[in-house]
Amino acid sequence: MGANNSTRRVSFESDENENITVVKGIRPPVEPVSLAPVPEPMVVPELISVPPPPPAAPPVDEEALRKTITDELYKGMEQDRAKAEQELQAWVESEKTRAAAQAQDAAQSQVKDEVSRILSVERAVAQESIQQAVIRERIATEDERLRAQLFEIGRKAKQLGAREADLKKQDAFYREQVARLEERSAQFYKVTTENYHNAADQVNTKFKRYETYPVCADLQGQILACYKENVGKTLNCSNIAALYLQCVNNSKQNVHAPSWTDDITS
């Protein structure tokens, strides 16, 4: 039929919002179908047997033919429109998928950047906190060390104070002892000198016929010089004084011995 050789035209239009609209094709003009003329009946002699002629073609209903062609064209246009809509829907879905993938990639990249920034900030804060903790620990350690040093210095100062007080007590005690020894030495010197002079007077009185001469003159000179050099420190001359007393006692014994023998002989 003529519908198989007909052409279908489908056009697509887009509005200002990029929405695609399918415009149905316009049916092309259909050429009129030429109808075969109906043959006239032939007169055949009765004697000749002629096969019966083929049946005549039924009359063509042009309205039905137009309707059939229109239906086929409309059906083809509907199929093309459905196919175009499917292709358009597939393209829209692919674009949506691609846009969603791009949006997801962009969101993931943004999330990664934000997480990286937050981690960097937290890492910097943690590093600063660690440095501050180390500084505080060093300050605390140095403070403890200084406190220990101050405590040790205070303890040693107390020990030195106690030692100094003890030394002062010992110094006062030794000074007192030295003063006592000097006083005793002075008294001893005074008594010794008086005894010496008394003994000398007695000897001079008793032994006037003998010539007098100083007893232990060298030691006497030494002890006098020592007392002059060590004024207030007579203890330094105690050794010489002891030798001098021993010498005087020996001299006394030597002096009294002849008089005792003389008294016996007389």
DRENPA-3360 file (N, C-alpha, C; in nm, 2 decimals, always signed):
BEGIN
1 = MGANNSTR = +0.08/-0.12/+0.00/+0.00/+0.00/+0.00/+0.09/+0.12/+0.00 ~ +0.02/+0.24/-0.02/+0.10/+0.36/-0.03/+0.15/+0.40/+0.10 ~ +0.10/+0.34/+0.22/+0.16/+0.38/+0.35/+0.30/+0.33/+0.37 ~ +0.34/+0.22/+0.30/+0.47/+0.17/+0.32/+0.58/+0.26/+0.26 ~ +0.54/+0.33/+0.15/+0.64/+0.42/+0.08/+0.63/+0.56/+0.12 ~ +0.54/+0.59/+0.22/+0.53/+0.73/+0.26/+0.64/+0.77/+0.36 ~ +0.67/+0.90/+0.36/+0.78/+0.95/+0.45/+0.71/+1.03/+0.57 ~ +0.78/+1.01/+0.69/+0.73/+1.08/+0.81/+0.84/+1.18/+0.85;
9 = RVSFESDE = +0.79/+1.30/+0.88/+0.88/+1.41/+0.92/+0.85/+1.44/+1.07 ~ +0.95/+1.44/+1.15/+0.94/+1.47/+1.30/+1.05/+1.58/+1.33 ~ +1.01/+1.69/+1.39/+1.10/+1.80/+1.42/+1.10/+1.82/+1.57 ~ +1.22/+1.87/+1.62/+1.23/+1.90/+1.77/+1.26/+2.05/+1.78 ~ +1.20/+2.11/+1.87/+1.22/+2.25/+1.90/+1.25/+2.27/+2.05 ~ +1.33/+2.38/+2.08/+1.36/+2.41/+2.22/+1.32/+2.55/+2.26 ~ +1.26/+2.56/+2.38/+1.22/+2.70/+2.42/+1.34/+2.77/+2.49 ~ +1.31/+2.88/+2.56/+1.42/+2.96/+2.62/+1.47/+2.89/+2.74;
17 = NENITVVK = +1.40/+2.79/+2.80/+1.45/+2.72/+2.92/+1.52/+2.59/+2.87 ~ +1.56/+2.57/+2.75/+1.62/+2.46/+2.69/+1.54/+2.33/+2.71 ~ +1.41/+2.35/+2.71/+1.32/+2.23/+2.72/+1.29/+2.19/+2.58 ~ +1.30/+2.06/+2.55/+1.28/+2.01/+2.42/+1.13/+1.97/+2.40 ~ +1.08/+2.01/+2.29/+0.94/+1.98/+2.26/+0.93/+1.91/+2.13 ~ +0.86/+1.80/+2.13/+0.84/+1.72/+2.00/+0.72/+1.77/+1.92 ~ +0.75/+1.81/+1.80/+0.64/+1.86/+1.72/+0.61/+1.75/+1.62 ~ +0.48/+1.71/+1.62/+0.44/+1.61/+1.53/+0.45/+1.64/+1.38;
25 = GIRPPVEP = +0.49/+1.54/+1.31/+0.51/+1.57/+1.17/+0.38/+1.59/+1.09 ~ +0.39/+1.66/+0.99/+0.27/+1.69/+0.90/+0.26/+1.58/+0.79 ~ +0.14/+1.53/+0.78/+0.13/+1.42/+0.68/+0.15/+1.48/+0.54 ~ +0.24/+1.41/+0.47/+0.26/+1.46/+0.33/+0.14/+1.43/+0.24 ~ +0.13/+1.50/+0.14/+0.02/+1.48/+0.05/+0.03/+1.34/-0.01 ~ -0.09/+1.28/-0.02/-0.10/+1.14/-0.07/-0.14/+1.15/-0.21 ~ -0.07/+1.08/-0.30/-0.11/+1.08/-0.44/-0.23/+1.00/-0.45 ~ -0.32/+1.04/-0.54/-0.45/+0.97/-0.56/-0.42/+0.84/-0.62;
33 = VSLAPVPE = -0.49/+0.74/-0.57/-0.48/+0.60/-0.62/-0.56/+0.59/-0.75 ~ -0.49/+0.55/-0.85/-0.56/+0.53/-0.98/-0.64/+0.40/-0.98 ~ -0.76/+0.41/-1.01/-0.85/+0.29/-1.01/-0.85/+0.23/-1.15 ~ -0.84/+0.10/-1.15/-0.85/+0.03/-1.28/-0.99/+0.04/-1.34 ~ -1.00/+0.06/-1.47/-1.14/+0.07/-1.53/-1.20/-0.07/-1.53 ~ -1.33/-0.07/-1.51/-1.40/-0.19/-1.50/-1.42/-0.24/-1.65 ~ -1.38/-0.36/-1.68/-1.39/-0.41/-1.82/-1.54/-0.43/-1.86 ~ -1.57/-0.40/-1.98/-1.70/-0.43/-2.02/-1.72/-0.58/-2.05;
41 = PMVVPELI = -1.84/-0.63/-2.03/-1.87/-0.77/-2.06/-1.86/-0.80/-2.21 ~ -1.79/-0.91/-2.23/-1.77/-0.95/-2.37/-1.88/-1.05/-2.41 ~ -1.92/-1.04/-2.54/-2.02/-1.13/-2.59/-1.95/-1.25/-2.66 ~ -1.98/-1.36/-2.60/-1.91/-1.48/-2.65/-2.02/-1.57/-2.72 ~ -1.98/-1.62/-2.83/-2.08/-1.71/-2.89/-2.11/-1.83/-2.80 ~ -2.22/-1.87/-2.80/-2.26/-1.98/-2.71/-2.19/-2.11/-2.75 ~ -2.15/-2.12/-2.87/-2.09/-2.25/-2.91/-1.95/-2.26/-2.86 ~ -1.89/-2.16/-2.83/-1.75/-2.16/-2.79/-1.75/-2.16/-2.64;
49 = SVPPPPPA = -1.68/-2.25/-2.58/-1.67/-2.25/-2.43/-1.55/-2.16/-2.38 ~ -1.59/-2.06/-2.32/-1.48/-1.97/-2.27/-1.48/-1.97/-2.12 ~ -1.36/-1.98/-2.07/-1.36/-1.98/-1.92/-1.42/-1.85/-1.86 ~ -1.47/-1.86/-1.75/-1.53/-1.74/-1.69/-1.43/-1.63/-1.66 ~ -1.46/-1.51/-1.68/-1.36/-1.40/-1.65/-1.34/-1.39/-1.50 ~ -1.23/-1.34/-1.47/-1.20/-1.31/-1.32/-1.30/-1.22/-1.27 ~ -1.32/-1.24/-1.14/-1.42/-1.15/-1.08/-1.37/-1.00/-1.08 ~ -1.46/-0.92/-1.09/-1.42/-0.77/-1.10/-1.37/-0.73/-0.96;
57 = APPVDEEA = -1.28/-0.64/-0.96/-1.22/-0.58/-0.83/-1.33/-0.50/-0.76 ~ -1.34/-0.52/-0.64/-1.44/-0.44/-0.56/-1.41/-0.29/-0.57 ~ -1.50/-0.21/-0.55/-1.48/-0.07/-0.55/-1.39/-0.03/-0.43 ~ -1.30/+0.06/-0.45/-1.21/+0.11/-0.34/-1.28/+0.22/-0.26 ~ -1.27/+0.20/-0.13/-1.33/+0.31/-0.04/-1.22/+0.41/-0.01 ~ -1.22/+0.52/-0.07/-1.11/+0.62/-0.05/-1.11/+0.67/+0.09 ~ -1.22/+0.69/+0.16/-1.22/+0.74/+0.29/-1.15/+0.64/+0.39 ~ -1.18/+0.51/+0.37/-1.11/+0.41/+0.45/-0.97/+0.40/+0.42;
65 = LRKTITDE = -0.93/+0.42/+0.29/-0.79/+0.42/+0.26/-0.71/+0.53/+0.32 ~ -0.78/+0.65/+0.32/-0.71/+0.77/+0.38/-0.70/+0.75/+0.53 ~ -0.80/+0.69/+0.59/-0.79/+0.66/+0.74/-0.68/+0.56/+0.77 ~ -0.67/+0.46/+0.69/-0.56/+0.36/+0.71/-0.43/+0.42/+0.70 ~ -0.41/+0.50/+0.59/-0.28/+0.57/+0.58/-0.25/+0.66/+0.69 ~ -0.35/+0.74/+0.73/-0.34/+0.83/+0.84/-0.30/+0.76/+0.97 ~ -0.37/+0.64/+1.00/-0.34/+0.57/+1.12/-0.19/+0.52/+1.12 ~ -0.15/+0.47/+1.00/-0.01/+0.42/+0.99/+0.09/+0.53/+1.01;
73 = LYKGMEQD = +0.06/+0.64/+0.95/+0.15/+0.76/+0.97/+0.16/+0.80/+1.12 ~ +0.04/+0.81/+1.18/+0.03/+0.85/+1.32/+0.10/+0.75/+1.41 ~ +0.08/+0.62/+1.37/+0.15/+0.51/+1.45/+0.30/+0.52/+1.44 ~ +0.35/+0.55/+1.31/+0.50/+0.56/+1.30/+0.55/+0.68/+1.37 ~ +0.47/+0.79/+1.36/+0.51/+0.91/+1.43/+0.52/+0.89/+1.59 ~ +0.42/+0.82/+1.64/+0.41/+0.79/+1.78/+0.54/+0.71/+1.82 ~ +0.57/+0.61/+1.74/+0.69/+0.53/+1.77/+0.82/+0.61/+1.77 ~ +0.83/+0.70/+1.66/+0.94/+0.79/+1.66/+0.95/+0.88/+1.78;
81 = RAKAEQEL = +0.83/+0.94/+1.81/+0.83/+1.03/+1.93/+0.87/+0.95/+2.06 ~ +0.81/+0.83/+2.07/+0.85/+0.75/+2.19/+1.00/+0.72/+2.20 ~ +1.05/+0.68/+2.08/+1.20/+0.66/+2.07/+1.28/+0.78/+2.11 ~ +1.23/+0.90/+2.05/+1.30/+1.02/+2.08/+1.29/+1.06/+2.23 ~ +1.17/+1.03/+2.28/+1.15/+1.06/+2.43/+1.24/+0.97/+2.51 ~ +1.25/+0.84/+2.47/+1.34/+0.75/+2.54/+1.49/+0.79/+2.53 ~ +1.53/+0.83/+2.41/+1.67/+0.88/+2.40/+1.69/+1.00/+2.48 ~ +1.59/+1.09/+2.47/+1.60/+1.22/+2.55/+1.61/+1.19/+2.70;
89 = QAWVESEK = +1.52/+1.09/+2.75/+1.52/+1.05/+2.89/+1.65/+0.99/+2.93 ~ +1.71/+0.90/+2.84/+1.84/+0.84/+2.87/+1.95/+0.94/+2.88 ~ +1.94/+1.04/+2.78/+2.04/+1.15/+2.79/+2.03/+1.23/+2.91 ~ +1.90/+1.26/+2.95/+1.88/+1.34/+3.07/+1.93/+1.26/+3.19 ~ +1.90/+1.13/+3.20/+1.95/+1.05/+3.31/+2.10/+1.04/+3.32 ~ +2.16/+1.03/+3.20/+2.31/+1.02/+3.20/+2.37/+1.16/+3.24 ~ +2.31/+1.27/+3.20/+2.35/+1.40/+3.24/+2.34/+1.42/+3.39 ~ +2.22/+1.37/+3.44/+2.20/+1.38/+3.59/+2.30/+1.29/+3.66;
97 = TRAAAQAQ = +2.33/+1.17/+3.61/+2.43/+1.09/+3.67/+2.57/+1.15/+3.67 ~ +2.60/+1.21/+3.55/+2.73/+1.28/+3.54/+2.74/+1.40/+3.63 ~ +2.63/+1.48/+3.64/+2.63/+1.59/+3.72/+2.64/+1.55/+3.87 ~ +2.56/+1.44/+3.91/+2.57/+1.39/+4.04/+2.71/+1.35/+4.08 ~ +2.77/+1.27/+3.98/+2.91/+1.23/+4.01/+3.00/+1.34/+4.03 ~ +2.99/+1.45/+3.94/+3.08/+1.56/+3.95/+3.05/+1.64/+4.09 ~ +2.92/+1.65/+4.12/+2.89/+1.71/+4.25/+2.94/+1.63/+4.37 ~ +2.93/+1.50/+4.36/+2.98/+1.41/+4.46/+3.13/+1.43/+4.47;
105 = DAAQSQVK = +3.20/+1.43/+4.36/+3.35/+1.44/+4.36/+3.39/+1.58/+4.42 ~ +3.31/+1.68/+4.37/+3.34/+1.82/+4.43/+3.32/+1.82/+4.58 ~ +3.20/+1.76/+4.62/+3.17/+1.76/+4.76/+3.28/+1.68/+4.84 ~ +3.32/+1.56/+4.79/+3.43/+1.49/+4.85/+3.56/+1.56/+4.86 ~ +3.59/+1.63/+4.75/+3.71/+1.71/+4.75/+3.70/+1.82/+4.85 ~ +3.59/+1.89/+4.85/+3.57/+2.00/+4.95/+3.58/+1.94/+5.09 ~ +3.51/+1.82/+5.11/+3.52/+1.76/+5.25/+3.66/+1.73/+5.28 ~ +3.74/+1.67/+5.19/+3.88/+1.64/+5.21/+3.96/+1.76/+5.25;
113 = DEVSRILS = +3.94/+1.87/+5.17/+4.01/+1.99/+5.19/+3.98/+2.05/+5.33 ~ +3.85/+2.04/+5.37/+3.81/+2.09/+5.50/+3.86/+2.01/+5.61 ~ +3.86/+1.87/+5.59/+3.91/+1.78/+5.69/+4.06/+1.80/+5.71 ~ +4.13/+1.82/+5.59/+4.28/+1.85/+5.59/+4.31/+1.98/+5.67 ~ +4.22/+2.08/+5.64/+4.25/+2.21/+5.71/+4.22/+2.20/+5.86 ~ +4.11/+2.13/+5.90/+4.09/+2.11/+6.04/+4.20/+2.03/+6.10 ~ +4.24/+1.92/+6.04/+4.35/+1.84/+6.09/+4.48/+1.92/+6.11 ~ +4.51/+2.01/+6.01/+4.62/+2.10/+6.02/+4.61/+2.19/+6.14;
121 = VERAVAQE = +4.49/+2.25/+6.15/+4.47/+2.34/+6.27/+4.49/+2.27/+6.40 ~ +4.42/+2.15/+6.41/+4.43/+2.07/+6.53/+4.58/+2.02/+6.55 ~ +4.65/+1.99/+6.45/+4.79/+1.95/+6.46/+4.87/+2.06/+6.51 ~ +4.85/+2.18/+6.46/+4.92/+2.30/+6.50/+4.89/+2.33/+6.65 ~ +4.76/+2.32/+6.68/+4.72/+2.35/+6.82/+4.78/+2.24/+6.92 ~ +4.78/+2.11/+6.87/+4.84/+2.01/+6.95/+4.99/+2.03/+6.97 ~ +5.06/+2.07/+6.86/+5.20/+2.10/+6.87/+5.23/+2.21/+6.96 ~ +5.14/+2.32/+6.95/+5.16/+2.43/+7.04/+5.14/+2.39/+7.19;
129 = SIQQAVIR = +5.03/+2.31/+7.21/+5.00/+2.26/+7.34/+5.12/+2.18/+7.40 ~ +5.18/+2.09/+7.31/+5.29/+2.01/+7.35/+5.41/+2.10/+7.39 ~ +5.44/+2.20/+7.31/+5.55/+2.29/+7.34/+5.52/+2.36/+7.47 ~ +5.40/+2.41/+7.49/+5.36/+2.48/+7.62/+5.38/+2.38/+7.73 ~ +5.34/+2.26/+7.72/+5.35/+2.16/+7.82/+5.50/+2.13/+7.86 ~ +5.58/+2.12/+7.75/+5.73/+2.10/+7.77/+5.79/+2.22/+7.84 ~ +5.74/+2.34/+7.80/+5.80/+2.47/+7.87/+5.75/+2.47/+8.01 ~ +5.62/+2.44/+8.04/+5.58/+2.43/+8.18/+5.65/+2.33/+8.26;
137 = ERIATEDE = +5.68/+2.21/+8.20/+5.75/+2.11/+8.27/+5.90/+2.15/+8.30 ~ +5.96/+2.22/+8.20/+6.10/+2.27/+8.22/+6.10/+2.38/+8.33 ~ +5.99/+2.46/+8.33/+5.99/+2.57/+8.43/+5.97/+2.51/+8.57 ~ +5.88/+2.40/+8.58/+5.85/+2.34/+8.70/+5.98/+2.27/+8.75 ~ +6.05/+2.20/+8.66/+6.17/+2.13/+8.70/+6.28/+2.23/+8.75 ~ +6.29/+2.34/+8.68/+6.39/+2.44/+8.72/+6.35/+2.50/+8.85 ~ +6.22/+2.52/+8.87/+6.17/+2.58/+9.00/+6.20/+2.48/+9.11 ~ +6.18/+2.35/+9.09/+6.21/+2.25/+9.19/+6.36/+2.25/+9.22;
145 = RLRAQLFE = +6.44/+2.26/+9.12/+6.59/+2.26/+9.14/+6.63/+2.38/+9.22 ~ +6.57/+2.50/+9.18/+6.61/+2.62/+9.26/+6.56/+2.61/+9.40 ~ +6.44/+2.55/+9.42/+6.39/+2.54/+9.56/+6.48/+2.44/+9.64 ~ +6.53/+2.33/+9.57/+6.62/+2.24/+9.64/+6.75/+2.31/+9.67 ~ +6.80/+2.39/+9.58/+6.93/+2.47/+9.61/+6.91/+2.57/+9.72 ~ +6.79/+2.64/+9.72/+6.77/+2.73/+9.83/+6.76/+2.66/+9.96 ~ +6.69/+2.54/+9.96/+6.68/+2.47/+10.09/+6.81/+2.42/+10.13 ~ +6.90/+2.38/+10.04/+7.03/+2.33/+10.08/+7.12/+2.45/+10.13;
153 = IGRKAKQL = +7.10/+2.56/+10.06/+7.18/+2.68/+10.10/+7.13/+2.73/+10.24 ~ +7.00/+2.72/+10.26/+6.95/+2.76/+10.40/+7.00/+2.66/+10.50 ~ +7.00/+2.53/+10.47/+7.04/+2.43/+10.57/+7.19/+2.45/+10.60 ~ +7.27/+2.48/+10.49/+7.41/+2.50/+10.51/+7.44/+2.63/+10.59 ~ +7.35/+2.73/+10.56/+7.36/+2.86/+10.63/+7.33/+2.84/+10.78 ~ +7.23/+2.76/+10.81/+7.20/+2.73/+10.95/+7.32/+2.65/+11.02 ~ +7.37/+2.55/+10.94/+7.49/+2.48/+11.00/+7.61/+2.58/+11.02 ~ +7.63/+2.67/+10.92/+7.74/+2.76/+10.94/+7.71/+2.86/+11.06;
161 = GAREADLK = +7.58/+2.90/+11.07/+7.55/+2.98/+11.18/+7.57/+2.91/+11.32 ~ +7.53/+2.78/+11.32/+7.55/+2.71/+11.44/+7.70/+2.69/+11.47 ~ +7.78/+2.66/+11.36/+7.92/+2.64/+11.37/+7.99/+2.77/+11.42 ~ +7.94/+2.88/+11.36/+8.00/+3.01/+11.40/+7.97/+3.04/+11.54 ~ +7.85/+3.01/+11.59/+7.81/+3.04/+11.73/+7.90/+2.95/+11.82 ~ +7.92/+2.82/+11.77/+8.01/+2.73/+11.85/+8.15/+2.79/+11.86 ~ +8.20/+2.83/+11.74/+8.33/+2.89/+11.74/+8.34/+3.01/+11.83 ~ +8.24/+3.10/+11.82/+8.24/+3.21/+11.91/+8.24/+3.17/+12.06;
169 = KQDAFYRE = +8.16/+3.07/+12.09/+8.17/+3.02/+12.23/+8.31/+2.97/+12.27 ~ +8.36/+2.89/+12.17/+8.50/+2.84/+12.20/+8.60/+2.95/+12.21 ~ +8.59/+3.05/+12.12/+8.68/+3.16/+12.13/+8.67/+3.24/+12.26 ~ +8.54/+3.26/+12.30/+8.52/+3.33/+12.43/+8.58/+3.24/+12.54 ~ +8.56/+3.11/+12.54/+8.61/+3.02/+12.64/+8.76/+3.03/+12.64 ~ +8.83/+3.02/+12.52/+8.97/+3.02/+12.51/+9.03/+3.16/+12.56 ~ +8.96/+3.26/+12.52/+9.00/+3.40/+12.57/+9.00/+3.40/+12.72 ~ +8.89/+3.35/+12.77/+8.88/+3.35/+12.92/+8.99/+3.27/+12.98;
177 = QVARLEER = +9.02/+3.15/+12.92/+9.12/+3.07/+12.98/+9.26/+3.14/+12.97 ~ +9.28/+3.20/+12.85/+9.41/+3.27/+12.83/+9.42/+3.39/+12.93 ~ +9.30/+3.46/+12.95/+9.31/+3.57/+13.05/+9.34/+3.52/+13.19 ~ +9.28/+3.40/+13.22/+9.31/+3.34/+13.35/+9.46/+3.30/+13.36 ~ +9.51/+3.24/+13.25/+9.65/+3.20/+13.25/+9.74/+3.32/+13.26 ~ +9.70/+3.42/+13.19/+9.79/+3.54/+13.19/+9.79/+3.60/+13.34 ~ +9.66/+3.60/+13.40/+9.66/+3.65/+13.53/+9.74/+3.57/+13.63 ~ +9.72/+3.44/+13.61/+9.80/+3.35/+13.70/+9.95/+3.36/+13.67;
185 = SAQFYKVT = +9.99/+3.38/+13.55/+10.13/+3.40/+13.51/+10.18/+3.53/+13.57 ~ +10.10/+3.63/+13.56/+10.14/+3.76/+13.62/+10.16/+3.75/+13.77 ~ +10.06/+3.68/+13.83/+10.07/+3.66/+13.98/+10.19/+3.58/+14.01 ~ +10.21/+3.47/+13.93/+10.33/+3.39/+13.95/+10.46/+3.46/+13.93 ~ +10.46/+3.55/+13.83/+10.58/+3.63/+13.81/+10.60/+3.73/+13.93 ~ +10.49/+3.79/+13.97/+10.50/+3.88/+14.09/+10.55/+3.81/+14.21 ~ +10.49/+3.69/+14.24/+10.54/+3.61/+14.36/+10.68/+3.57/+14.34 ~ +10.72/+3.53/+14.22/+10.85/+3.48/+14.19/+10.95/+3.60/+14.21;
193 = TENYHNAA = +10.91/+3.71/+14.16/+11.00/+3.83/+14.17/+11.02/+3.87/+14.32 ~ +10.90/+3.87/+14.39/+10.91/+3.90/+14.53/+11.00/+3.80/+14.61 ~ +10.98/+3.67/+14.58/+11.06/+3.57/+14.64/+11.20/+3.59/+14.61 ~ +11.22/+3.62/+14.48/+11.36/+3.64/+14.44/+11.43/+3.75/+14.52 ~ +11.36/+3.87/+14.52/+11.41/+3.98/+14.59/+11.43/+3.95/+14.74 ~ +11.33/+3.88/+14.80/+11.34/+3.85/+14.94/+11.46/+3.76/+14.97 ~ +11.47/+3.66/+14.88/+11.58/+3.56/+14.89/+11.71/+3.64/+14.88 ~ +11.71/+3.73/+14.78/+11.84/+3.80/+14.76/+11.87/+3.89/+14.88;
201 = DQVNTKFK = +11.77/+3.95/+14.94/+11.79/+4.03/+15.05/+11.84/+3.95/+15.17 ~ +11.78/+3.83/+15.19/+11.82/+3.74/+15.29/+11.97/+3.70/+15.27 ~ +12.00/+3.66/+15.15/+12.13/+3.62/+15.12/+12.23/+3.73/+15.14 ~ +12.20/+3.85/+15.10/+12.28/+3.97/+15.12/+12.30/+4.00/+15.27 ~ +12.19/+3.98/+15.34/+12.20/+4.01/+15.48/+12.28/+3.91/+15.56 ~ +12.26/+3.78/+15.52/+12.33/+3.67/+15.59/+12.47/+3.65/+15.54 ~ +12.50/+3.67/+15.42/+12.63/+3.65/+15.36/+12.69/+3.79/+15.31 ~ +12.71/+3.88/+15.40/+12.76/+4.01/+15.36/+12.91/+4.00/+15.32;
209 = RYETYPVC = +12.98/+3.90/+15.38/+13.12/+3.89/+15.35/+13.15/+3.84/+15.21 ~ +13.05/+3.78/+15.15/+13.07/+3.73/+15.02/+13.02/+3.84/+14.91 ~ +13.09/+3.83/+14.80/+13.05/+3.92/+14.70/+12.92/+3.87/+14.63 ~ +12.83/+3.97/+14.61/+12.70/+3.93/+14.55/+12.71/+3.94/+14.40 ~ +12.64/+3.85/+14.33/+12.64/+3.86/+14.19/+12.50/+3.81/+14.15 ~ +12.45/+3.85/+14.04/+12.31/+3.82/+14.00/+12.30/+3.67/+13.97 ~ +12.18/+3.61/+14.02/+12.16/+3.47/+14.00/+12.08/+3.45/+13.87 ~ +12.13/+3.36/+13.79/+12.06/+3.33/+13.66/+12.04/+3.46/+13.58;
217 = ADLQGQIL = +12.15/+3.53/+13.57/+12.13/+3.66/+13.50/+12.09/+3.65/+13.36 ~ +12.14/+3.55/+13.29/+12.10/+3.53/+13.15/+11.95/+3.50/+13.13 ~ +11.90/+3.41/+13.22/+11.76/+3.38/+13.22/+11.67/+3.50/+13.26 ~ +11.73/+3.57/+13.36/+11.65/+3.69/+13.40/+11.64/+3.79/+13.29 ~ +11.76/+3.81/+13.22/+11.75/+3.91/+13.10/+11.65/+3.86/+13.00 ~ +11.66/+3.72/+12.97/+11.57/+3.67/+12.87/+11.42/+3.69/+12.91 ~ +11.39/+3.66/+13.04/+11.25/+3.67/+13.08/+11.20/+3.81/+13.08 ~ +11.29/+3.91/+13.12/+11.25/+4.05/+13.11/+11.23/+4.09/+12.97;
225 = ACYKENVG = +11.31/+4.05/+12.88/+11.30/+4.09/+12.74/+11.17/+4.02/+12.68 ~ +11.14/+3.90/+12.72/+11.02/+3.83/+12.68/+10.89/+3.90/+12.72 ~ +10.89/+3.95/+12.85/+10.78/+4.02/+12.90/+10.76/+4.15/+12.84 ~ +10.87/+4.22/+12.80/+10.86/+4.34/+12.73/+10.80/+4.32/+12.58 ~ +10.85/+4.22/+12.52/+10.80/+4.19/+12.38/+10.66/+4.14/+12.38 ~ +10.61/+4.07/+12.49/+10.48/+4.01/+12.49/+10.40/+4.07/+12.60 ~ +10.37/+4.20/+12.59/+10.29/+4.27/+12.69/+10.15/+4.22/+12.69 ~ +10.10/+4.18/+12.80/+9.96/+4.12/+12.81/+9.96/+3.97/+12.76;
233 = KTLNCSNI = +10.07/+3.92/+12.72/+10.07/+3.78/+12.68/+10.19/+3.70/+12.75 ~ +10.18/+3.71/+12.88/+10.28/+3.65/+12.97/+10.29/+3.50/+12.95 ~ +10.18/+3.44/+12.90/+10.18/+3.30/+12.89/+10.28/+3.25/+12.79 ~ +10.32/+3.34/+12.70/+10.42/+3.30/+12.60/+10.56/+3.29/+12.66 ~ +10.57/+3.34/+12.78/+10.70/+3.34/+12.85/+10.71/+3.24/+12.96 ~ +10.61/+3.15/+12.96/+10.60/+3.06/+13.08/+10.71/+2.96/+13.08 ~ +10.76/+2.92/+12.96/+10.88/+2.82/+12.96/+11.00/+2.88/+13.02 ~ +11.03/+3.01/+12.97/+11.15/+3.08/+13.02/+11.13/+3.10/+13.17;
241 = AALYLQCV = +11.01/+3.13/+13.22/+10.98/+3.16/+13.36/+11.01/+3.03/+13.44 ~ +10.96/+2.92/+13.38/+10.98/+2.79/+13.46/+11.13/+2.76/+13.47 ~ +11.21/+2.78/+13.36/+11.35/+2.76/+13.36/+11.42/+2.86/+13.47 ~ +11.36/+2.98/+13.47/+11.42/+3.08/+13.56/+11.39/+3.04/+13.70 ~ +11.27/+2.99/+13.73/+11.24/+2.94/+13.87/+11.33/+2.83/+13.91 ~ +11.34/+2.73/+13.82/+11.43/+2.62/+13.85/+11.57/+2.66/+13.87 ~ +11.62/+2.76/+13.79/+11.75/+2.81/+13.81/+11.77/+2.88/+13.95 ~ +11.66/+2.95/+13.99/+11.66/+3.02/+14.12/+11.66/+2.92/+14.23;
249 = NNSKQNVH = +11.58/+2.82/+14.22/+11.57/+2.72/+14.32/+11.71/+2.65/+14.34 ~ +11.77/+2.62/+14.22/+11.90/+2.55/+14.23/+12.00/+2.65/+14.29 ~ +11.99/+2.77/+14.26/+12.08/+2.87/+14.32/+12.06/+2.88/+14.47 ~ +11.93/+2.87/+14.51/+11.90/+2.88/+14.66/+11.97/+2.76/+14.73 ~ +11.96/+2.65/+14.67/+12.01/+2.53/+14.73/+12.17/+2.54/+14.74 ~ +12.22/+2.59/+14.63/+12.37/+2.61/+14.63/+12.42/+2.71/+14.73 ~ +12.33/+2.81/+14.75/+12.37/+2.92/+14.85/+12.36/+2.87/+14.99 ~ +12.25/+2.80/+15.02/+12.22/+2.75/+15.16/+12.31/+2.64/+15.20;
257 = APSWTDDI = +12.37/+2.57/+15.11/+12.45/+2.45/+15.14/+12.58/+2.49/+15.22 ~ +12.65/+2.59/+15.17/+12.77/+2.63/+15.25/+12.74/+2.68/+15.39 ~ +12.63/+2.77/+15.40/+12.60/+2.82/+15.53/+12.56/+2.71/+15.62 ~ +12.49/+2.61/+15.57/+12.45/+2.50/+15.66/+12.57/+2.42/+15.70 ~ +12.67/+2.40/+15.61/+12.79/+2.33/+15.65/+12.87/+2.42/+15.75 ~ +12.87/+2.55/+15.72/+12.95/+2.64/+15.81/+12.89/+2.63/+15.95 ~ +12.75/+2.63/+15.96/+12.69/+2.63/+16.09/+12.72/+2.50/+16.16 ~ +12.73/+2.39/+16.08/+12.76/+2.26/+16.15/+12.90/+2.26/+16.20;
265 = TS = +12.99/+2.31/+16.12/+13.13/+2.32/+16.16/+13.16/+2.41/+16.27 ~ +13.08/+2.52/+16.28/+13.09/+2.61/+16.39/+13.03/+2.56/+16.51;
% end
